[in-house]
Amino acid sequence: HVTKVFLTSHFCMQPPGDSPTRRSEFDSLVAGCIPVLFHPSTAYLQYPKHLPRNTTSPPQNRPRGAWRRYRTLQRHL
């Protein structure tokens, strides 16, 4: 049932679990659903290369066009 929800959703809420890494995060990615992480240790501490602490400046390893699209998406959330 959960997989069906992931397959039909654009965003998948991923509340903190027993550990920072939840299997559900990866299940949602495989299903094409963007995981929405709520707890800082789940997002920023696990993925510092991809989710920098300073969210006001673009990550150095991402093209500026991608950053602009992210900022536009962020306004709609």
PyMOL commands that set and color helices and strands:
alter all, ss='L'
color gray80, all
select helices_A, chain A and resi 2-7+23-30+40-43+64-76
alter helices_A, ss='H'
color red, helices_A
select strands_A, chain A and resi 11-14+34-37
alter strands_A, ss='S'
color yellow, strands_A
deselect
rebuild
show_as cartoon
